[in-house]
Amino acid sequence: MRVMDVVNEAKGAMRASEVFGTPYEKNGVTIIPAAKIAGGAGGGGDEGQPQAGGVGFGVSSRPVGAFVVKGTDVSWQPALDLNRIILMGQVVAIVALLTARAIVKAATKRR
């Protein structure tokens, strides 16, 4: 596979049509889901040996919310990423525990 083939595949995976999902309507309300898509591509090789080398790309996506259309009103409803909230809670708890441990150690050294 050539480098430009990989780049074209990566570009194809990151089209605007992939960011916004298919709108659907129910009871006069239209929902348009949206996602964040990020990606990149890279490769390397040897000019003397065109077949030597390699290429690769990666694409990541996650939901970010949806546009809600009711008549002429449009509103944005962000998606709730529960996994990210739990992870951040764990990071805060670990930092708090390490800080408390350092305070207790400092207090016991003074005695």
N, C-alpha and C positions, 0 to 999 in steps of 0.2 A: 504494500500500500504506500502510495506516495504521500509526501507531507501535505501537499495541497488537497488531496482527497480527505485527509484527516481534518484539516482546517475547515473544509466545506461541510463535513459532517457535523463538526462542532457548531458552526454557524447555523446550520439547519436545526439543531437541537435548541438553539437559543433565539428562536423567532418570537415576534410579538404575539403570534397566534398561540404560542405555548404559554405565554404569561397569563393571558386571559382565557379562562375556560369557556365552554359553550354556555351561553345564557339559557336559563330556563325560567318559565313563568308558571305561577300558580295563584289563583284567586286575585288576579290583577296586579301581582307583585312580581317583578322581574329580578332575578339574582344573577350577577355576573361574577363568578369566582376569579380571584387573582392569585398569582404565585410569584415568588422571587426565584429567578433562575440565574445561576452563576456558573462559569466554566472557563476552561483554558485548554490550550494545546501547546505542544512542544515536540521537538525532535532534534536529531543530530545525525551526522553521518560523515562519510569520507568522500571527498571529491574524486579521489583516484578510484575508489570502488563504490559505484552508485548503489549497489545492493547492501553495502555494509551500513549499519546504523539502525535507528529505530524512531518511531513516532508514537504519540499517545495523546489522549485528551480525556478530560473528565467534566461531567456536568452534574450540578447539584440543584435541586429545587425544593422549595417548601412553601406551603400555603401562607399567605399574609393577610387575607381577608376577602371581602366581597363587596361589590357595589350593590346597593338595594335601590331599585327604582319603583316608586309608588306614584303613579300618575306623572306629574311633572317634577316631583321631589326626588332627588338623588342623595343617598347617604352612604357613608363608608362604615362598614362593620369589620373591625380588625379581628383576625383569627387569634385564638388563645392557644399558645404553644405550652401545654402543661409540662412537657418534658424539660423545656428550658427553664420554666419557673421552679421546678423541683431541683434541677441542677444548681441554679443560682442560690436557692435556699441552702443546699448542702455546702456550697462554697462559703457562704456567710457563716454558717454554723461552725465549719472547720476553722475559719479565721478567728471567730469569737473564742473557740476553745483554746487555740494556740495563744491568743492574747491573754486569756485568763490564766493559762499555765505560766506564761512569762511573768505575769504580775505576782502570782503566788510564789514562784521561785525567788523573785526579787525581794519580796516581803520576808521570806524565811531566811535569806542571807543577812538581812539587817539585824535579826535577833541574835 
